[in-house]
């Protein structure tokens, strides 16, 4: 971000220019695609002077909030009345009948004065007025931003003639990637997506179910999927099946069934190479040098 020099006056042209540069730098930050930062924003005629001026007005409204002052006045009034009431209650027991009645009358007058003072302070009214003014300033800020930034990209980008079918397929594929297969099925039932895209529903749904199983350490669905797609995985050079089988071996071993774990390793992990319990232990790094002796 671009920070103004500390010695620059707050309302100087240099200070305001630096703040405009900061806003532009923020707009063109890493959260936006580089193409926007490089090609689009430089071509936009964005008037940030008015936006910054309105931001300053909103900031002043926030700093001049009158609600805390009204609350302090109300608390001070209540505290003063309570102290006077406690003092009157302490002295009332020593008074005779007429004095006591006079004291009660004075207490009623004090209560009425308290009510009048609270009505004049009017915390609720002060808060309502302040937030109405603040809301009005924020609304003006929004309108200023709308005026400052072009409402259409037609000025900087040529109009795009998008194919509705391709757009719907793109939306459907995004939903599938997020595990929203049910929504895509509804789109397919309405004929809103292509047949080719609809064919992705079941495979993608199955993959999300497999991922959900893996999240709770259930390997069987993933192993079943990997075995059905063994040839495709081999063609891609993917070690997924071996890695899942190794996890399954580790699970069995952790459960304490060493014999079953060794059998699984021979038949599933590397059946063509693993011929002894010692080689299994060495290749998998399990430390099972004892083999069946450990089981015994």
Buried (B, 14 or more C-beta within 10 A) or exposed (E): EEEBEEEBEEEEEEBBBBBBBBBBEEBBEEEEEEEBBEEBBEEBEBEBBBBBEBBBBBEEBEEEBEBEEBBEBBEEBEEEBEEBBEEBEEEEEEEEEEEEEEBEEEBEEBEEEBEEBBEEBEBEEBBEEBEEEBEEBBEEBEEBBEEBBBEEEEEBEEEEEEEEEEEBBBBBBEBBEEBBBEBBBEBBEEEBBBEEBBEBBEEBBBBBBBEEBBEEEEBEBBBBBBEEBEEEBEEEEBEBBBEBBBBBBBBBBEEEBBBBBBEBBBEBBBEEEBEEBEBBBBEBEBEBEEBEEEBE
